[in-house]
Amino acid sequence: MNRLIAAQGSYDLARFPADPRDTLRAWDASDEYLLRQLDGSAALDGTSAPPVDLSGEVVVLGDRWGALATALAGQRPVQISDSYLAQQATRANLARNGIDAGALRLLSTQDEPPARIDVLLVRVPKSLALLEDQLHRLAPAVHADTVVIGTGMTTEIHTSTLKLFERIIGPTRTSLAVRKARLIHCTPDPALKPTPSPWPHGYDLPADVGAGAAGLTVTNHAGVFSAERLDIGTRLLLQHLPQLSGPTRVVDLGCGNGVVGTAVAARSAEAAIVFVDESHQAIASARATFAANAGPAAAAEFLLGDGLSDVPPGSVDLVLNNPPFHSHQATTDAVARRMFAGARAALRPGGELRVVGNRHLGYHVTLRRIFGNCTTVASNPKFVVLSAIRS
């Protein structure tokens, strides 16, 4: 836990879930920069500006761990996030600082946005597609007097980022870079007529992806991994899915667009598939992918949450996983470690976790430490498919 000292107050903040080995803060210089700009105190770049009027409807988009929402809780903002973990972090940070969670509304990127927005604060996401989709969704609620300010680290704000604001909302400029952070100032243009989001996107799987998977239609909502084509890691996993017989409970962990679980359902009629992800966009994608390919009698579970924490221990026969190795801009194996440990708890004795990952990540070491065993199922120069059995 660390303490954010901002013009609005001082706050103890932490990421969620807690990991003693994770030393990353729950905010960065871009959050601090934006809070100073809103308060109207001397800006970090040496300039000053009047405080922003926050008396109207304030929307905070993409707040990663609730730092902005916590600091602005007095204005009762609406937080819009794709991340279940970010929403849980926000609730925990509000409670940690003695703030009633009712001080703000928590919406997902799939929820209906507010009808009118007077201040729109955007924490620029890693995914340009997610930013595009959300700006399209929020544009109808923006009016000529709406204050629109984006914030991010300089590595996250590109010409393409600015062009999105310009094309969807109105004229855009950036601040000076301070401590490797930058602000985006966007002035709504009433002449710009809101247009529908171009998302979701879809594609069909090629013929070389293994039995049951070829020709499946995949749906990707904005921000979900591998939006335009099948990634080579998932391709390798699809080509080396285990053979199933009889009733089997299978979890597609970190399901993304749901292509892996849907492929299993196509190959094994008796398999009960559980799709799990912490992204609202991913769960929506998995639902659409499964619905487009499964028969009318097919059924599946879709769980939004923190890994397998909501799956009863010892209730699963097979877990399939392509774990992420980034948490926003930070490279970390913390997410994979928690997924592997959660899989071991959820699996019945003799159950299997099958993982695909980049060879250089060394997942075999982590799997042997957690499961006591690990074997290589398949590999190519870049990726490896590993199997660990619950004893």
TORFI-521763 format. One line per 2 residues: their letters; for each residue x, y, z of C-alpha. Coordinates in pm, 1 decimal. Each point is the difference from the previous one (the first is absolute). Layout:
! residues N
A> X/Y/Z | ...;
! end
This chain:
! residues 391
MN> 0.0/0.0/0.0 | 113.3/356.1/-73.8;
RL> -130.1/345.5/83.8 | -110.8/237.6/-275.0;
IA> 33.1/362.7/102.6 | -206.1/215.4/-234.6;
AQ> -161.9/341.2/5.7 | -329.8/-171.5/84.9;
GS> 142.8/-178.2/306.4 | 220.9/-286.3/113.0;
YD> -100.9/-359.4/-72.2 | 127.7/-348.6/78.8;
LA> -28.9/-197.9/-322.6 | 77.1/-355.8/-109.1;
RF> -50.3/-216.2/-305.1 | -237.8/-294.4/3.9;
PA> 43.1/-282.0/77.3 | 276.7/49.5/254.3;
DP> 328.3/-172.1/-83.6 | 293.4/46.4/240.6;
RD> 241.5/-47.0/-290.8 | -168.4/271.4/-206.4;
TL> 164.2/334.2/83.0 | -184.2/197.9/-268.4;
RA> -198.2/304.4/115.4 | -371.8/47.7/-55.4;
WD> 58.6/327.8/-185.8 | 267.2/172.3/-205.6;
AS> 116.2/348.1/-98.0 | -279.8/38.7/-254.7;
DE> -265.1/-37.4/270.8 | 179.4/262.6/211.3;
YL> 29.1/234.5/-297.2 | -372.8/-19.9/-71.3;
LR> -97.1/56.0/363.8 | 215.0/313.7/13.7;
QL> -158.4/126.6/-320.8 | -349.4/-51.0/140.6;
DG> 80.8/178.9/324.8 | 146.3/302.5/-177.4;
SA> 304.5/5.7/224.0 | 339.7/69.0/-156.1;
AL> 40.4/-261.3/-270.5 | 300.6/-225.3/-14.4;
DG> 115.9/171.4/-318.7 | 23.0/337.8/177.5;
TS> -325.1/139.3/-140.3 | -326.8/56.1/181.5;
AP> -364.9/-14.9/-98.8 | -333.6/60.5/170.0;
PV> -148.6/-304.3/170.3 | -233.6/-213.1/-205.8;
DL> -367.3/27.2/96.8 | -87.6/-348.3/122.9;
SG> -353.5/79.8/112.5 | -163.2/-177.6/-295.0;
EV> 12.5/-362.0/-116.4 | 361.5/-115.9/22.4;
VV> 100.5/-318.2/-183.3 | 333.9/-171.7/58.2;
LG> 82.4/-243.4/-280.3 | 267.8/-268.4/37.6;
DR> 108.4/77.1/357.9 | 241.1/-288.5/51.5;
WG> -4.1/-57.6/375.0 | -246.0/260.8/122.3;
AL> 248.7/275.0/83.4 | -190.2/265.5/-195.4;
AT> -342.5/-112.2/118.8 | 117.6/-6.9/361.9;
AL> 153.3/348.4/-16.1 | -312.7/137.9/-169.5;
AG> -255.2/-189.2/208.8 | -132.0/329.4/141.4;
QR> -131.0/81.6/-348.6 | -184.8/-334.8/-19.9;
PV> 145.8/-95.8/-338.4 | -100.5/-283.7/-230.4;
QI> 285.4/-243.6/-56.0 | -7.9/-201.6/-323.7;
SD> 240.7/-292.7/-17.4 | 50.3/-317.1/-200.9;
SY> 180.9/-165.0/290.0 | -165.1/-190.6/284.4;
LA> 327.0/25.2/192.4 | 8.2/378.1/-45.1;
QQ> -356.2/21.4/132.8 | 91.0/-215.3/301.5;
AT> 310.6/212.5/58.5 | -217.3/311.4/-5.9;
RA> -238.7/-143.9/259.4 | 290.6/-109.6/219.2;
NL> 176.2/336.0/-25.7 | -318.1/189.0/83.9;
AR> -46.3/-215.2/309.1 | 367.6/32.7/90.8;
NG> -41.9/376.4/12.8 | -330.8/-0.2/182.8;
ID> -205.3/101.6/-304.0 | -346.0/-145.6/-55.3;
AG> -6.7/-202.6/-323.5 | -335.2/167.4/-71.7;
AL> 196.1/316.9/-71.1 | 36.0/-108.7/-360.9;
RL> -155.7/-223.2/-262.4 | 206.4/-284.5/-143.7;
LS> -93.2/-85.1/-359.2 | 155.5/-244.5/-241.5;
TQ> 93.5/71.8/-359.7 | -304.7/-207.6/-97.6;
DE> -246.2/201.6/210.5 | -213.4/285.6/-129.0;
PP> 202.7/320.2/58.2 | -143.3/317.7/157.2;
AR> -228.6/202.8/-224.7 | 191.2/323.4/67.9;
ID> 365.7/50.7/88.6 | 131.7/335.6/124.6;
VL> 357.4/-110.5/76.6 | 158.4/-297.1/-174.1;
LV> 332.3/-121.4/140.8 | 174.4/-269.1/-201.1;
RV> 286.1/-214.8/124.9 | 138.1/-101.1/-340.1;
PK> -11.9/-380.0/-28.1 | 263.9/-223.8/-149.5;
SL> -248.6/-103.9/-269.4 | -68.8/262.9/-265.9;
AL> -301.3/-205.7/-108.1 | -155.0/20.7/346.9;
LE> 52.3/377.3/2.8 | -164.5/30.1/-341.3;
DQ> -298.8/-208.7/105.4 | -54.2/187.8/326.0;
LH> 35.2/346.7/-153.5 | -264.5/-98.1/-255.3;
RL> -228.3/-123.0/279.5 | 44.7/314.9/209.8;
AP> -3.2/260.5/-279.0 | -381.9/34.8/-8.5;
AV> 5.5/108.9/367.4 | 267.0/267.0/-55.0;
HA> -116.3/357.7/-64.1 | 172.8/321.8/-106.8;
DT> 93.5/95.9/357.5 | 126.1/-342.5/108.1;
VV> 353.6/5.8/136.6 | 192.2/-292.7/-152.1;
IG> 344.3/-79.9/137.8 | 200.7/-313.2/-67.6;
TG> 309.8/-110.4/186.7 | 272.1/-257.2/-49.5;
MT> 368.9/-61.9/-1.2 | 186.2/124.3/-306.9;
TE> 51.9/-361.2/-112.7 | -380.4/-42.8/-8.4;
IH> -96.6/313.1/-193.4 | 72.9/-6.1/-372.0;
TS> -107.0/193.4/-306.6 | -264.8/-267.3/-58.0;
TL> -136.8/64.1/350.3 | -40.2/370.5/-68.5;
KL> -158.4/-65.9/-337.4 | -268.3/-212.4/165.9;
FE> -95.9/281.4/238.3 | 6.2/245.4/-291.2;
RI> -212.9/-216.8/-228.2 | -261.8/-103.5/255.8;
IG> -18.9/291.4/248.4 | 166.9/312.4/-142.7;
PT> 320.2/209.1/-24.5 | 277.9/-142.7/215.3;
RT> 330.9/119.0/139.9 | 248.1/-138.9/250.3;
SL> 180.3/146.6/298.8 | 369.6/4.4/63.5;
AV> 138.2/-330.7/121.3 | 66.9/1.4/375.1;
RK> 161.8/-295.1/177.4 | -68.4/-197.1/-318.8;
AR> -373.2/76.7/23.1 | -215.2/204.4/-234.5;
LI> -352.4/142.5/-7.9 | -236.9/6.7/-296.5;
HC> -235.1/299.2/-26.6 | -292.5/-52.6/-234.8;
TP> -268.5/255.7/-86.8 | -333.5/-154.3/-107.9;
DP> -106.8/101.6/-348.5 | -383.0/19.4/-25.4;
AL> 30.3/-34.7/-377.8 | 131.5/-354.4/38.3;
KP> -294.1/-236.4/-16.0 | 36.5/-309.7/221.8;
TP> 43.9/-320.5/-196.7 | -32.5/-361.9/114.7;
SP> 305.3/-184.5/125.1 | 158.7/-222.7/-265.7;
WP> 35.9/-273.4/262.6 | -31.2/-295.4/43.8;
HG> 207.0/-159.2/-276.5 | -23.5/-359.1/-121.7;
YD> 195.2/-256.4/-198.8 | -8.2/-371.5/-85.5;
LP> 269.7/-241.6/111.1 | 221.6/-147.3/-275.4;
AD> 3.9/-367.1/-95.5 | 327.8/-89.7/171.1;
VG> -102.3/59.0/362.6 | -96.1/-353.6/91.5;
AG> -307.1/-219.2/7.1 | -316.9/178.0/104.5;
AA> 146.8/349.8/-16.3 | 32.7/58.5/-375.9;
GL> -260.8/241.1/-131.4 | -123.6/117.9/338.9;
TV> -118.4/361.6/3.3 | 176.5/214.7/260.0;
TN> -139.7/325.0/142.7 | 229.1/259.2/160.5;
HA> -126.9/299.9/188.7 | 242.6/291.0/18.8;
GV> 304.0/-49.1/219.0 | -7.5/-380.0/-3.7;
FS> 322.8/-174.9/-97.6 | 49.8/-100.3/-364.9;
AE> -284.4/201.5/-148.7 | 74.5/-41.1/-370.0;
RL> 142.1/-351.5/-31.7 | 88.4/-308.9/200.6;
DI> 325.0/46.3/191.4 | 269.8/-264.1/-46.1;
GT> 5.5/-104.7/365.3 | -371.2/-81.8/6.5;
RL> 38.1/-171.6/-338.5 | 258.4/-236.2/150.2;
LL> -226.5/-72.6/297.9 | -298.5/-70.1/-228.3;
QH> 213.5/-246.5/-194.6 | 84.8/-187.2/321.1;
LP> -321.0/-13.9/200.7 | -39.9/-318.8/205.0;
QL> -241.1/-270.7/-111.1 | -306.1/-7.1/224.8;
SG> -251.2/-276.7/54.7 | -319.6/5.8/201.5;
PT> -129.5/284.8/216.1 | 287.0/237.8/75.8;
RV> 9.7/341.7/166.6 | 241.0/225.5/-187.1;
VD> 106.4/353.5/89.4 | 125.3/245.6/-260.3;
LG> 197.6/214.8/245.0 | 70.0/354.0/-118.1;
CG> -234.5/-85.9/-285.3 | 35.3/319.2/-205.7;
NG> -221.9/-47.3/-304.3 | -88.6/-354.1/109.7;
VV> 148.2/-176.2/-299.8 | 171.3/-274.8/203.6;
GT> -304.3/-97.2/205.5 | -223.2/17.9/-307.8;
AV> 238.5/-231.0/-189.2 | -17.9/-252.1/285.7;
AA> -380.5/16.6/-6.1 | 4.6/-61.8/-376.7;
RS> 221.3/-308.5/45.2 | -160.4/-144.5/313.5;
AE> -378.3/11.8/21.3 | -4.6/-117.9/363.3;
AA> 246.3/261.6/124.3 | -137.0/270.6/229.2;
IV> 192.6/318.2/-72.5 | 65.2/279.9/248.7;
FV> 135.9/325.6/-143.6 | 184.9/216.2/254.7;
DE> 151.8/346.8/-41.1 | 36.7/325.0/193.7;
SH> -83.0/209.9/-307.0 | -360.2/96.6/-72.0;
QA> 92.7/32.1/-367.8 | 146.7/-351.8/0.0;
IA> -306.7/-159.2/158.4 | -222.5/176.0/-255.2;
SA> 227.8/-129.3/-277.8 | -1.3/-357.4/133.6;
RA> -380.4/2.5/24.6 | -27.7/115.6/-361.0;
TF> 258.7/-249.0/-128.5 | -164.3/-292.2/179.1;
AA> -350.1/101.5/-111.8 | 110.4/30.6/-363.9;
NA> 143.8/-351.3/-10.7 | -179.0/-218.0/256.2;
GP> -319.3/-187.2/-72.9 | -333.5/126.5/131.2;
AA> 10.4/-247.0/292.2 | 356.0/85.8/101.6;
AA> 59.4/173.2/331.0 | 300.5/153.8/170.1;
EF> 86.1/202.8/309.2 | 152.5/347.2/-25.6;
LL> 172.4/124.9/314.8 | 129.6/353.6/40.1;
GD> 241.7/2.8/289.8 | 339.2/-44.2/155.4;
GL> 126.3/-315.2/-168.4 | -148.2/-318.8/142.4;
SD> -90.2/145.4/337.6 | -371.7/-65.2/-64.8;
VP> 49.3/-359.7/-121.0 | -46.2/-266.5/271.5;
PG> 322.9/-184.2/92.0 | 44.2/-341.8/-159.1;
SV> -286.1/52.4/-247.9 | 186.0/25.4/-331.6;
DL> 149.2/-263.9/-230.5 | 198.5/222.5/-236.3;
VL> 121.9/359.7/2.8 | 125.5/159.2/-323.3;
NN> 199.9/319.4/32.1 | 192.1/253.4/-207.2;
PP> 104.2/235.2/282.0 | 86.9/367.7/-54.4;
FH> 344.8/114.7/104.8 | -76.6/372.3/15.9;
SH> -189.3/202.4/257.4 | -66.5/317.8/-198.9;
QA> 353.1/114.8/-94.4 | 183.8/-214.8/257.8;
TT> 141.9/-340.9/-92.1 | -74.5/-245.6/279.7;
DA> -65.9/-369.4/61.7 | -225.2/77.3/298.5;
VA> -319.5/-58.4/-199.9 | 123.8/-335.4/-133.7;
RR> 109.9/-115.3/346.9 | -342.0/75.4/144.2;
MF> -173.7/-172.3/-291.8 | 210.4/-314.1/42.7;
AG> -58.3/-13.1/377.0 | -372.7/55.7/-50.5;
AR> -11.1/-275.5/-260.6 | 163.9/-248.6/237.8;
AA> -260.8/76.6/265.6 | -291.1/-32.8/-245.6;
LR> 116.9/-325.2/-160.3 | -106.0/-340.0/129.2;
PG> 279.4/-253.5/70.2 | 126.0/-113.5/-338.2;
GE> -129.9/313.0/-168.8 | 221.0/186.3/-246.1;
LR> 110.1/357.8/-56.4 | 114.3/53.3/-358.0;
VV> 181.9/327.6/-65.7 | 145.4/174.0/-303.0;
GN> 260.6/272.7/39.3 | 312.1/156.5/-142.5;
RH> 295.7/-230.2/49.8 | 209.3/267.6/169.9;
LG> -250.4/45.0/283.7 | 106.5/-326.9/162.6;
YH> -346.8/-106.8/110.9 | 125.3/-357.5/45.9;
VT> 191.7/112.4/309.8 | -308.6/160.5/155.9;
LR> -221.5/-296.6/-86.8 | 241.6/-248.5/158.6;
RI> 8.7/209.8/314.1 | -382.0/15.4/22.0;
FG> -97.7/-344.8/-132.2 | 315.4/-201.5/59.9;
NC> 7.8/-101.3/-367.6 | 0.4/141.5/-351.9;
TT> 36.2/-156.3/-343.4 | 40.0/153.1/-345.6;
VA> -287.8/-80.4/-235.0 | 119.2/195.8/-305.0;
SN> 230.2/284.3/-92.0 | 117.8/219.4/-283.3;
PK> 282.1/255.7/-9.8 | -207.4/256.5/191.8;
FV> -269.5/-178.9/201.8 | -37.3/-309.7/214.5;
VL> -305.6/-194.9/116.4 | 41.6/-140.4/350.8;
SA> -204.2/-243.0/207.5 | -18.3/-28.5/379.1;
IR> -204.9/-265.3/183.8 | -168.2/52.8/336.7;
S> 116.4/-275.5/235.8;
! end
